[in-house]
Amino acid sequence: MRAFLQCIEADCQSVFDVGEKVYVCERCGGLLDVNYDFAEIDPQQLKTVWDGRRASLEPLDISGVWRFREMIPFVSDLSLVTTMFEGNTPVYTAPRCAEYTGLKRLLLKHQGLNPTGSFKDNGMTTGITQARALGARVVACASTGNTSASVAAYAARAGMTAVIFIPGGQIAYGKLSQSLEYGAKTLQIEGDFDEAMRLVLELSRETDLYLLNSINAFRLEGQKTIVIEMFQQLGWRAPDRVVVPGGNLGNSSAIGKGIKELYDLGIIDKMPMVTIIQAHGSNPLYRTLVSSDASKLIRVPHPKTLATAIKIGNPVSWQKAVRAMDWTRGWCDEVTEQEIADAKAIIGRDGIGCEPASATTVAGIRKLIEIGEIDKDEEVVAILTGNLLKDPDYTINYHLDSLYEKATYRNELIEKKDKIRSTFANPPIKTRADKEEIKQLLNL
């Protein structure tokens, strides 16, 4: 089956060989897709093959990405695949979240249970595999945390060097610890994510660095398997809507592409609506779509949100995200820091821990039901993108009633503004080491 890179711009559509190191169209500068000349397939037969692989002990079948390798056939030599058995993340029922949002039923697919704790692993296995196919030895990324952890881990598994560009003071320690532990060369840039992204993109064009941010179309090929696996877990039934956090917008783009390809191949019978939720202080896509000219991205020069994973003011994949919403009749909205914090606590009440960015989904669903965009009878799947342990300080501060939208640290907290209410706080209870007192506290 032929695989090729193709420009997404309608008036260009230039084609490039998958053996070329190219990130954007060399003719017009547009984003690229990895496309395929899919052969005639029997949808039922393919689903049977995929279902059978769930019982296999072969490494490629164990992976929740490479199990669906017929949908990512860009690599001819499967011995080049680097996998950490990513994917295989659960779909949970979430009755407390459903009640909180107003839905009759809500499902949460928790990508935070991947090897490095985020959805990035689904894409990193394909990105690193393509890097190996091209003969790269050094891989790089700009990151607010999750990408850096994933690049560092997969590069280590592949015996490659990883170079990480992180924005100064804007990364959760839980994520930073991962790239340091996995041996990556970590550069702390004076500036925000967008400045780090500009630097690494320029260096990848001028040197042998191989870029693994979501501008790399091969990264997104792995991430589209998130929804393929979701459909499999639902017995190949498509829900009405898939809700995702919106940061650099690669994940929503990949999910949209996966949905469209499966629908075109007859594997699913309808396309769930891709719904993207951004933080109010980091909402370039939302601003763009509600403007009078949605053809040009309205950047956010200095994005502000405690959900650092989506603290991105100039998302690379915004045009692909718009395309995903167009294909699926989707939606984009924004939520406040207060809404994110409370939704995160409610997710926890279902026994499911996630990082702040993930909670935008539940917060957004609640808001969209209130305004009538989502019907309470819809079947909705929210994608939780990162693990609770990625940013434990956020969680602790919320439950100790000390979470602020704006806080300045110099070894200790020296300034705090705009307190977030701890509506669902569950602080520790101080007590003496006395059985009778404990019995009274616990109503025993």
C-alpha positions in Angstrom: 0.0 0.0 0.0 1.4 3.4 -1.0 2.0 6.0 1.7 2.8 9.6 0.9 2.9 13.1 2.5 0.4 15.5 1.1 -0.3 19.2 1.7 -3.7 19.9 3.3 -4.1 23.2 1.4 -6.9 22.8 -1.2 -5.2 24.9 -3.8 -1.9 23.1 -3.4 -2.1 19.4 -2.4 1.6 18.9 -3.2 2.9 15.3 -2.6 6.1 14.3 -1.0 7.8 10.9 -0.4 7.6 9.5 3.1 11.4 9.0 2.9 12.0 12.8 2.9 12.6 14.7 6.1 9.9 17.3 5.6 7.5 18.9 8.1 5.6 21.4 6.1 4.8 21.8 2.4 7.9 23.0 0.6 5.8 24.7 -2.0 3.3 26.7 0.1 4.3 26.1 3.7 1.0 24.3 4.5 0.6 21.5 7.0 1.1 17.9 5.8 -0.9 14.7 6.2 0.3 11.2 5.8 -2.1 9.7 3.3 -2.6 6.2 1.8 -4.0 4.5 -1.2 -6.1 2.2 0.9 -6.9 -1.0 -1.0 -10.4 -2.4 -1.1 -11.1 -3.8 2.3 -13.7 -5.9 4.0 -14.6 -3.8 7.0 -16.0 -6.7 9.0 -12.9 -8.8 8.2 -10.6 -6.1 9.4 -12.5 -5.6 12.6 -12.3 -9.4 13.2 -8.5 -9.3 12.7 -8.1 -6.3 15.1 -10.3 -8.0 17.7 -8.3 -11.2 17.4 -5.0 -9.4 18.1 -6.2 -8.4 21.5 -5.5 -11.9 22.6 -2.1 -12.1 20.9 1.2 -12.0 22.8 3.1 -10.6 19.8 4.7 -7.2 20.7 3.1 -5.3 17.8 -0.3 -6.8 18.6 0.0 -5.9 22.3 0.5 -2.2 21.4 -2.7 -0.3 21.2 -1.3 1.6 18.3 0.4 -1.1 16.1 -2.5 -3.5 16.6 -4.2 -1.3 14.1 -1.2 -1.2 11.7 -3.3 -1.4 8.6 -4.4 2.2 9.3 -0.8 3.4 9.7 1.1 1.5 6.9 3.8 4.1 6.3 6.7 2.0 7.6 7.6 -1.0 5.4 10.1 -2.5 7.9 8.3 -3.3 11.1 11.6 -4.2 12.8 12.1 -0.5 13.1 9.1 -0.1 15.4 9.8 1.2 18.9 7.0 0.4 21.2 6.4 0.6 25.0 3.0 -1.2 24.5 1.3 2.1 24.5 -2.5 2.5 24.2 -4.7 -0.1 25.8 -6.2 2.7 27.9 -9.6 2.1 29.5 -12.9 3.6 28.8 -14.6 4.2 32.2 -18.2 4.9 33.0 -18.3 8.1 35.2 -21.7 8.4 37.0 -20.7 11.3 39.2 -19.3 13.2 36.2 -22.4 12.4 34.3 -24.6 13.8 37.1 -22.4 16.9 37.4 -22.6 17.7 33.7 -26.2 16.8 33.3 -25.7 13.9 30.9 -27.5 10.6 31.4 -24.3 8.7 30.8 -20.7 9.9 30.3 -17.7 7.8 29.3 -14.0 8.8 30.0 -11.2 7.3 28.0 -8.1 7.8 30.1 -5.0 8.3 28.0 -3.1 9.2 31.2 -2.6 5.5 31.8 -0.1 5.3 28.9 3.6 4.4 29.7 4.7 8.0 30.4 1.3 9.1 31.6 -0.2 10.9 28.6 -1.7 10.5 25.1 1.6 11.6 23.6 2.8 8.0 23.7 0.3 7.0 21.1 2.0 9.4 18.7 5.6 9.0 19.9 5.8 5.3 18.9 5.0 6.2 15.3 7.2 9.4 15.4 10.2 7.6 16.7 9.7 4.7 14.3 9.7 7.2 11.4 12.8 8.8 12.8 14.6 5.5 12.8 13.4 4.8 9.2 15.0 8.1 8.2 18.3 7.2 10.0 18.0 10.0 12.6 20.0 9.8 15.7 18.9 12.9 17.6 15.3 13.8 18.1 13.9 17.0 19.6 10.7 18.8 20.7 9.4 21.9 22.3 7.2 21.0 25.2 5.0 22.2 28.1 5.7 18.8 29.6 3.9 15.8 28.2 5.7 15.7 24.8 9.1 16.1 26.5 8.4 13.1 28.8 7.3 10.9 25.9 10.1 11.9 23.5 12.7 11.3 26.2 11.3 7.9 27.1 10.9 6.6 23.5 14.3 8.0 22.4 15.9 6.1 25.4 14.2 2.9 24.3 15.4 3.4 20.7 19.0 4.2 21.8 18.7 7.8 20.5 19.5 11.2 21.9 16.6 13.5 22.9 16.9 17.2 23.1 14.0 19.0 24.9 13.2 22.7 24.7 11.0 23.8 27.6 9.6 27.3 28.4 11.2 28.8 31.5 9.2 28.3 34.7 6.1 27.0 32.8 6.3 23.3 33.2 5.0 21.1 36.0 7.7 19.4 38.0 6.1 16.0 37.6 6.6 16.2 33.8 10.1 17.8 34.0 11.3 15.0 36.3 10.5 12.5 33.5 12.6 14.1 30.8 15.5 14.5 33.2 15.2 10.9 34.5 15.1 9.4 30.9 18.4 11.1 30.0 17.2 13.9 27.7 19.3 17.0 27.1 16.8 19.6 28.6 17.2 23.2 27.5 15.2 25.8 29.6 14.4 28.6 27.2 13.8 32.2 28.2 10.3 32.6 26.8 7.0 30.7 26.4 6.2 27.6 24.5 5.7 29.4 21.2 9.2 30.8 21.4 10.6 27.3 22.2 8.7 25.9 19.3 10.1 28.6 16.9 13.6 27.7 17.9 13.3 24.0 17.7 11.6 24.2 14.3 14.3 26.4 12.9 17.1 24.2 14.2 15.4 21.0 12.8 15.5 22.6 9.4 19.1 23.7 9.7 20.6 20.6 11.4 20.2 16.9 11.8 17.7 17.3 14.7 14.5 15.3 13.9 11.4 17.2 15.2 8.8 15.3 17.1 6.2 18.0 17.8 2.7 17.6 16.4 3.7 19.5 13.2 5.3 16.1 12.4 2.5 14.3 10.5 3.8 10.9 11.5 3.3 11.7 15.2 -0.4 12.3 14.5 -0.8 9.0 12.8 -0.2 7.2 16.0 -2.6 9.5 17.9 -5.5 8.7 15.6 -5.5 5.2 17.0 -6.9 6.6 20.2 -10.3 6.7 18.6 -9.8 3.4 16.7 -9.2 1.7 20.0 -12.2 3.6 21.6 -14.5 2.3 18.8 -13.2 -1.2 19.4 -13.9 -0.9 23.1 -17.4 0.2 22.3 -18.0 -2.9 20.1 -17.4 -0.8 17.0 -20.3 1.5 17.9 -19.7 5.2 17.3 -20.8 7.6 20.1 -22.5 10.8 19.3 -19.6 13.0 20.4 -15.9 12.9 21.4 -14.7 15.8 23.6 -11.0 16.7 23.8 -8.8 19.4 25.4 -7.4 22.0 23.0 -3.8 23.0 23.3 -1.5 22.6 20.3 -4.5 20.9 18.6 -2.6 17.9 17.3 -4.7 15.5 19.2 -8.0 16.8 18.1 -6.7 16.9 14.5 -5.5 13.2 14.7 -8.8 12.1 16.3 -10.7 13.8 13.5 -8.5 12.2 10.8 -9.0 8.8 12.4 -12.8 9.2 12.5 -12.9 10.3 8.9 -10.8 7.4 7.6 -12.8 4.8 9.5 -16.0 6.2 8.3 -14.8 6.4 4.6 -13.7 2.7 4.9 -17.1 1.7 6.3 -15.7 0.5 9.6 -18.0 2.9 11.5 -21.5 4.0 10.4 -21.4 7.6 11.6 -18.9 10.3 12.6 -18.9 11.4 16.2 -18.8 15.2 16.6 -15.3 16.3 17.6 -15.7 18.9 20.3 -12.6 20.9 21.5 -12.5 22.7 24.8 -9.9 25.4 25.5 -9.0 27.3 28.7 -10.3 30.9 28.7 -6.8 32.4 29.0 -5.3 30.2 26.3 -8.0 30.1 23.7 -6.7 31.0 20.2 -8.9 28.5 18.4 -12.1 29.7 20.2 -11.2 33.3 19.5 -10.7 32.6 15.9 -13.9 30.7 15.4 -16.1 33.4 17.0 -14.4 36.2 15.0 -15.6 37.7 11.8 -12.7 36.0 9.8 -12.1 32.4 10.9 -9.6 31.9 8.1 -6.8 33.5 10.1 -5.7 32.3 13.6 -6.0 34.9 16.3 -3.0 34.2 18.4 -2.8 34.7 22.2 0.6 36.4 22.7 0.8 35.6 26.5 -1.5 32.6 27.2 -2.5 32.2 30.9 -3.8 29.0 32.4 -2.8 26.7 35.3 -3.6 23.8 32.9 0.0 24.0 31.5 -0.4 21.2 29.0 -2.7 23.5 27.0 -1.0 26.8 27.7 -0.3 27.5 24.0 -1.1 30.7 22.2 -0.1 29.8 18.7 -1.2 26.2 18.0 0.6 24.5 15.1 -2.3 22.3 14.1 -5.2 24.7 14.2 -6.2 24.3 10.6 -6.3 20.5 10.9 -8.5 21.0 14.1 -10.9 23.2 12.2 -11.0 20.5 9.4 -11.8 17.9 12.0 -14.7 19.9 13.3 -15.9 20.6 9.7 -15.8 16.9 8.9 -17.8 15.9 12.0 -20.0 19.0 12.6 -18.1 19.6 15.7 -17.8 22.5 18.2 -15.2 24.6 20.1 -15.7 26.4 23.4 -13.8 27.8 26.4 -14.0 27.3 30.1 -12.6 29.2 33.1 -10.0 28.2 35.6 -12.7 27.8 38.2 -14.6 25.5 35.9 -11.5 23.4 35.2 -10.6 23.1 38.9 -14.1 22.0 40.0 -14.4 19.5 37.1 -11.1 18.0 37.9 -12.3 17.4 41.5 -15.5 15.8 40.3 -13.5 13.4 38.0 -11.6 12.4 41.1 -14.8 11.6 42.8 -15.3 8.9 40.2 -11.9 7.4 41.3 -10.2 8.7 38.2 -7.3 11.1 38.5 -6.3 13.4 35.7 -4.1 16.5 35.1 -5.9 19.9 34.9 -5.9 20.1 31.1 -8.0 16.8 30.9 -10.7 18.4 33.1 -11.5 20.9 30.4 -13.5 18.2 28.8 -15.9 17.6 31.7 -16.1 21.3 32.4 -16.9 22.0 28.7 -19.6 19.3 28.6 -21.3 20.8 31.6 -21.2 24.3 29.9 -22.5 23.0 26.6 -25.4 21.2 28.2 -26.3 24.4 30.0 -26.4 26.4 26.7 -28.2 23.6 24.8 -25.4 22.6 22.5 -25.2 19.1 23.9 -28.4 17.1 24.5 -28.5 15.2 27.8 -29.3 12.0 25.9 -26.2 12.1 23.8 -23.6 9.4 24.2 -20.4 11.3 24.9 -16.8 10.2 25.3 -14.4 12.6 27.0 -10.7 12.1 26.3 -8.6 12.5 29.5 -5.1 13.3 28.1 -2.8 13.2 31.2 -2.4 11.5 34.6 -3.1 13.1 38.0 0.5 12.6 39.0 1.7 15.0 36.2 0.9 18.0 38.3 0.3 17.0 42.0 0.9 20.5 43.3 -2.3 21.7 41.5 -4.3 19.0 43.2 -2.8 19.6 46.7 -3.3 23.3 46.4 -6.9 22.9 45.4 -7.8 20.6 48.3 -5.9 22.9 50.8 -7.9 25.9 49.5 -4.7 27.6 48.3 -5.0 27.5 44.5 -4.5 30.8 42.7 -4.8 31.7 39.0 -1.7 34.0 39.4 1.1 33.0 41.7 4.7 34.1 41.8 7.4 31.9 43.3 11.0 32.6 44.3 11.7 29.4 46.2 8.5 30.2 48.1 5.1 31.8 47.3 5.7 35.6 47.4 2.6 36.9 45.5 -0.9 35.4 44.9 -3.9 36.8 43.0 -7.3 35.6 41.8 -8.0 32.7 44.2 -9.9 29.7 42.8 -12.6 28.5 45.1 -12.1 25.0 46.3 -15.8 24.0 45.9 -15.2 20.3 46.3 -12.2 20.4 48.6 -11.2 17.3 50.5 -8.5 18.4 52.9 -6.7 16.2 55.4 -8.1 16.2 58.9 -5.7 16.8 61.7 -6.3 14.7 64.8 -4.5 13.5 67.9 -3.3 9.8 68.0 -6.4 9.0 70.1 -8.8 6.2 69.2 -11.8 7.8 70.8 -11.2 11.1 69.0 -10.8 9.2 65.7 -14.1 7.3 66.3 -15.9 10.6 66.9 -14.4 12.1 63.7 -15.4 9.1 61.6 -18.8 8.6 63.3 -17.8 5.0 64.2 
